[in-house]
Amino acid sequence: MVRTLLALLLIGVLGTIILSLPIVQTRFAEYATNKINTKYGTSINIDRLKVSLISGKTYLRGVYVEDYQKDTLFYVNDLNTSILSVKNLLNGKLEFGAISIKELNFKLKTYKGNKETNLDVFIKKLDSKKPKDPDSPAFFLSSSNVSIENSVFKLIDENFEKEKILDFQSLHINSSNFKILGPQVSTAIQN
């Protein structure tokens, strides 16, 4: 009986140690992104994931999201946050604590002949496979605070003669109450 309990305890400790290894967590991230990409027809890649099982802090490195024309929608070199509710996360409601982003490259683009941006198309892909609930949008993401450092934002519309409308380099933003509710994005920009 004691040997069985010790064996179960040892298995539990070893399991926790193995699950805390970044390489194992990155493999889980690859598995999850492959499932998302297959289910929703998206192209998302994460180079590295580290989740602290004690503090709940999450570190992502090399997050790449491709748009429907196989161009960059956005790339994040480093992203640090904490997951507020794992249960909500599993149900598709992405609620995070403060998010710190370093080296974001975000390209909001409208392709020739289209009226929707690449972000609109991406969000519709995420919305399209979920049952519609009139009380809540299909896609939800929120964060109490967002800090973006050393980043690039481009607004491009190929339907205009001058395609590049905005081109911000070395962008630094601090904002609060960031929310994406379906196609609506809101935040309070502090600086």
Secondary structure in CASP SS format (residue, H / E / C, confidence):
PFRMAT SS
TARGET T0000
AUTHOR 0000-0000-0000
METHOD secondary structure of the structure
MODEL  1
M C 1.00
V H 1.00
R H 1.00
T H 1.00
L H 1.00
L H 1.00
A H 1.00
L H 1.00
L H 1.00
L H 1.00
I H 1.00
G H 1.00
V H 1.00
L H 1.00
G H 1.00
T H 1.00
I H 1.00
I H 1.00
L H 1.00
S H 1.00
L C 1.00
P H 1.00
I H 1.00
V H 1.00
Q H 1.00
T H 1.00
R H 1.00
F H 1.00
A H 1.00
E H 1.00
Y H 1.00
A H 1.00
T H 1.00
N H 1.00
K H 1.00
I H 1.00
N H 1.00
T H 1.00
K H 1.00
Y H 1.00
G C 1.00
T C 1.00
S E 1.00
I E 1.00
N E 1.00
I E 1.00
D E 1.00
R E 1.00
L E 1.00
K E 1.00
V E 1.00
S C 1.00
L C 1.00
I C 1.00
S C 1.00
G C 1.00
K E 1.00
T E 1.00
Y E 1.00
L E 1.00
R E 1.00
G E 1.00
V E 1.00
Y E 1.00
V E 1.00
E E 1.00
D C 1.00
Y C 1.00
Q C 1.00
K C 1.00
D C 1.00
T E 1.00
L E 1.00
F E 1.00
Y E 1.00
V E 1.00
N E 1.00
D E 1.00
L E 1.00
N E 1.00
T E 1.00
S E 1.00
I E 1.00
L C 1.00
S C 1.00
V H 1.00
K H 1.00
N H 1.00
L H 1.00
L H 1.00
N C 1.00
G C 1.00
K E 1.00
L E 1.00
E E 1.00
F E 1.00
G C 1.00
A C 1.00
I E 1.00
S E 1.00
I E 1.00
K E 1.00
E E 1.00
L E 1.00
N E 1.00
F E 1.00
K E 1.00
L E 1.00
K E 1.00
T E 1.00
Y C 1.00
K C 1.00
G C 1.00
N C 1.00
K C 1.00
E C 1.00
T C 1.00
N H 1.00
L H 1.00
D H 1.00
V H 1.00
F H 1.00
I H 1.00
K H 1.00
K H 1.00
L H 1.00
D H 1.00
S H 1.00
K C 1.00
K C 1.00
P C 1.00
K C 1.00
D E 1.00
P C 1.00
D C 1.00
S E 1.00
P C 1.00
A C 1.00
F C 1.00
F E 1.00
L E 1.00
S E 1.00
S E 1.00
S E 1.00
N E 1.00
V E 1.00
S E 1.00
I E 1.00
E E 1.00
N E 1.00
S E 1.00
V E 1.00
F E 1.00
K E 1.00
L E 1.00
I E 1.00
D E 1.00
E C 1.00
N C 1.00
F C 1.00
E C 1.00
K C 1.00
E C 1.00
K E 1.00
I E 1.00
L E 1.00
D E 1.00
F E 1.00
Q E 1.00
S E 1.00
L E 1.00
H E 1.00
I E 1.00
N E 1.00
S E 1.00
S E 1.00
N E 1.00
F E 1.00
K E 1.00
I E 1.00
L E 1.00
G C 1.00
P C 1.00
Q E 1.00
V E 1.00
S E 1.00
T E 1.00
A E 1.00
I E 1.00
Q C 1.00
N C 1.00
END
